[in-house]
Amino acid sequence: MMRRYNRLLVAFFVTSDTLLGMAAFIVSYLVRFETGLPAVKGVPPFAQYLRIAPFIGLLVPIAFQVQGLYRLRRGRSRVDDFFGVFVGSILAVVLGLGGTLYFQTYYVPEPAKDLGLYEVSQGVWVLFLAINVAFANASRELVREALERRWRAGIGLKRVLIAGAGDLGRVVADKVLEHRELGFKVVGFLDDRAVGGDHIGYRGIPLMGMLGDAEDIIRRERIDHLYVALPLDEHVKMLGLVDVTNRAAVDVHVVPDLLQFIALRARLENLDGVPIISLNDVPLRGFNSVLERAIDVAISGLALTVGAPLLGTIALLIKWSSAGPVFYKQERMGLDGKAFNVYKFRSMHIGAEDETGPVWARDDDPRATRIGRILRRFDFDELPQLWNVLRGDMSIVGPRPERPYFVEQFKHRIPQYMLRHKVKAGITGWAQVNGWRGNTSLEKRIEYDLYYIENWSVALDIKIMWLTLVRGLHRHAF
């Protein structure tokens, strides 16, 4: 039922995004050319933009799909929606610009090219970006408000019964309660611990009876959906529940007891008709990995080019202030646990770890040079890692890479530590912008790293880059 409901909601969003994208494109033309703004090449015919509008309308849901806006997830905030719509609209503009230029180059006759036919004004693209972001976010806000009103009014609620009041059953109850917009109401639990007078439930949801009472309770409480959330050692009891649901015409959903093994997203695959559950799946694969790589190359290449004078100045200061090389090369562990050499500006004296061995860096590290302390304060010592990004060893955003010496210690001490190597290491990350950097709690860093890996999107990457700049400036200023 949840999947069917989600499909209807996704279909609505795809349709509305297409229509609103076309409307935004047409409105952009009207604002640009019908409000008295000066036009360098004259006013193009309105019919030309009408012919292009359906193409633009189709590009919008494609771009939003890339951003994961149609993957309805728990806890998606208004800020997440805004960033997703914003980045998706930028991608739609890039695709639209490329498509119209390609059509104009290869399919429009030369005389028509001179007249600017099928050429979309840059001003229209800028207006389209702003208007489409406003339209798409407004439609999502209206849907959010309508669903909340529908739920508060108690309209169309589906009654849910959960078989199993243990940890797994409680997780199912939490998920349903967090997705109130889906129109479900948890009526109660069934569990064989419901003996005597013990009917203590969870979060106000009562424990209504034993598994053997399922048929009577389903009929009496008018249950629409039964979720079977039994532990592995009680799965044999599921057969009786399935037989009951066949007689009661109730939708049954089986929740596999694999929570203790699932650290990231799980994915259902098909092996020639045999369902297979893949544990610890990540969204940063296939086209998404190609898209992230393109962004990494563009940003690192631009930053190295624009920042060349700054990098050269830092190199001269390091060479002038202390003996030794300008750059410091150190082995780190990255994607799939493979080692690579990370590059940094040298901030310590030569041989600083000869006596101590690998140790954590500190803000007041006595091993740092005079220039090195300044570089560390402003994180300028990390700038050469842009070369690692351009080479493909790292990404702009991702879990910070660690030295193999420490990885060997942490992977035995901290559960799920090695899962952070399912994506490329990054110059900055979700843990760092939330304050978990340097000599802080490793457990919290892993928690934030795994959140980033499971919820990756281009919008989240841009959000992290922005927070890195804003919080970095605030930290250095105060």
C-alpha positions, 0 to 999 in steps of 0.5 A: 500500500505504501508503495502504491501510495508513493507511486501516485504521489510520484506520478503527481509530482512528475506531472506537475513538475512537467507542466510547471516547467513549461509554464515557468519557461513561457512566463520567463519569455513574457517577463523578458520580452513583454515587460519593456526590458531592452532586447539586444537582438530584438523580440523573438516570436512567441510561437518559437518559445511555445514549440520549445516549452514541451522539451523544457517541460520534459527535462525538468522531471529528468533533472529532478529524478537525478537529484532524487526528488522522486525518492520519497524519504523519511525526514526530508525537510523543506531545506532539503527539498529546496536544495534538490529543486534548485540543483535540479533546475540548474541541471535542467537549464544546462540540459536545455541549453545544450539541447537547444544549441545542438538543435540550432547547430545541426538542424536549423538552416543558416538563414534562420540562424542569422535571425536567431531562430530557436536560440533561447535568450540568456535572460530567459534561462536566468528567469526560468531558473528562478521561476521554476525553483519558485513554482516547484517548491510552491507545489511541494509545499501545497502538497505537504500542507494538503496531506497534513490537513488530510491526516489531521482530519482523519480522512482515508486512514488505513488501519495497521496491525503489527505482529511482533512488539520487539525491536523490529516491530517498534521500528515499523511503528516508528516509521509509520508514525513518522510518515503520517502523511501516508494516511496510516494509523497503527491500531496495535501490536500482536505478540505472544508476550501478551499474557495475563494482564500485561498489555503494555504497548509502545508510544501509546500503541496497545499490545492487543493480544497474542498471535493466535488472536489475529483473526478475531482482532483483524475482524473486530478492529477492521484492520486493513494492513498486517505487518509481520515483524517477527524475530528470526527464531519466530518466523515459523509463526508467520505461516499461520498469520499468512493463512489468517490474512488469506481468509480475512482479505487483509494486505500482509507485509513481511519485514525481514529481521535484518536490522542488525546487519543493515548499516546503509540502504538495503536493495532488493534484487532479482536473480532469475526470479529469486528475490535477493536482499543486498545489504549496505547498498549506496546511491553513489553508483552508475550515473550518480558517480559520473555526475559527481566526478564531473562536478569534482573535475570542474570545481578542482580544475577551476580552483587550481587555475584561479588559486594558482597565485595563492598556491605559489605564494604559500609555496614560497613562504614555506620554502623561505621559513624552514628547510625541506620540501614544500609539499608533504606526501602521506598515505591515506585509505580511500575508496574500497579500502585502497591506499593512495598518497594525499598531498598537503602543504608541509606544516611541520618540521622535517622528521617530526614523527621520527620519535613519536610515530603516527599521532593525532594533530593538535591545534597547538601542535609543537611540531608545526612550523611558524608558517604551518600553524597559520596554514592549519588555522585557515586549512590552507595546508589542505589546498593541494588535495585539489590535485588529488580530486583532479586525479580521481583519488578523492572528491570535494565532498566525502568522509575524510581519509585516514592513515592506514595505521589508524584504520587498522586500529579503528576497524576492530574497535568501531562497528561499521567503520570500514563502510565509510570507504564505500565512497571516495574520501573528501576534502570536506564532509558532513561530519566536518561541517557539523563540528566532528573534525580533528580530535573529536568523537570517532563514533559520531564522525562515523554516524555522520559519514554513514548518513552522508553515504546513505543520503548522497545527492548533488544537493547535499554535496552543494549544501556541505560545500556552502556550510564549509565556506560559511562555518569556516569563515565564522570559525576563523573570524571568531 
